[in-house]
Amino acid sequence: MRLVLGQPFSHPNHSQEMLFMRTKLLFLGVVALSPLLQGCFGSSQDSVFPVTGKVTYQGNPIESGTIVLDSVDGNTTAAMGEIVNGEIKAEAPAGEKIIRISAVRTKNEKDQYGELITESYIPAKYNGQSDIKRTVSPDEANVFELTLE
């Protein structure tokens, strides 16, 4: 081997060592990022399970409304379903949920433009301030009977 002034010193195996080092770093990077990539492309936590049941308010079935199932621990996404004639139809990820119910009804009044006025009639303690909890199970039927007073 000859050393020439002004030129970098290079070992005969230098390029092979660099290639091996880059491959090793790339492999370690992929291994380190794989949990993040799994989260981006979905996981078993994203599986949803059917939720059915009945919901009444003041003894009457809610004619038309929505049900929101918020994750208690924040580890799964919230889910929303519909309520038609008191029947719940939704799908949600497994886990403990806070149940929020909302519904509107048409009043027998018109606004300044001649349109019928609607009102949200379910109290905040059953929607925005709800403390109703139920667990969505991957292994059992998720039938919720909700009686709101």
C-alpha positions, 0 to 999 in steps of 0.5 A, spaced: 500 500 500 502 506 498 500 513 501 500 519 497 499 526 500 493 530 499 489 524 498 485 520 503 487 514 506 483 508 504 483 501 506 482 496 501 476 493 504 473 500 506 467 500 501 465 493 503 465 495 511 461 502 509 456 497 505 455 493 511 455 498 516 449 502 512 445 495 511 446 494 519 444 501 520 438 501 516 436 494 519 436 497 526 432 503 524 427 498 521 426 494 527 426 501 531 420 504 527 416 497 526 412 499 532 410 506 530 409 503 523 404 498 526 400 503 529 400 507 522 397 501 518 392 498 523 393 493 529 388 488 532 386 494 537 382 497 531 377 491 530 370 493 531 365 489 534 357 489 534 353 493 539 346 493 540 340 494 545 335 499 547 335 506 549 329 509 552 328 516 555 323 518 560 320 511 559 319 512 551 324 509 546 328 514 543 325 515 536 332 518 532 338 519 535 346 517 536 350 513 541 357 515 542 362 510 545 368 514 548 374 510 550 375 510 558 382 510 557 384 513 551 387 507 547 382 506 542 378 510 537 371 513 539 365 510 535 358 512 533 352 509 532 345 510 530 338 509 535 332 508 531 325 507 534 329 505 541 334 500 537 341 501 538 346 499 532 353 501 532 360 498 532 366 499 537 373 497 538 373 492 545 374 496 551 371 500 557 367 505 554 363 512 556 356 512 553 353 518 550 346 519 548 344 525 544 337 526 540 333 532 537 326 533 536 322 538 532 317 542 536 311 545 534 314 552 533 317 555 527 323 560 527 323 567 523 324 564 517 318 559 517 322 553 519 320 548 524 325 549 530 328 543 533 331 542 540 336 537 543 332 534 549 337 529 552 340 532 558 347 533 558 348 528 564 347 523 558 351 526 553 357 531 554 357 530 562 355 522 561 358 517 566 355 511 564 360 506 562 359 499 559 364 494 556 365 492 549 367 485 549 370 481 543 368 475 545 360 476 548 354 479 545 354 487 546 347 488 548 346 494 552 339 496 555 339 504 557 334 507 561 335 514 561 330 518 566 
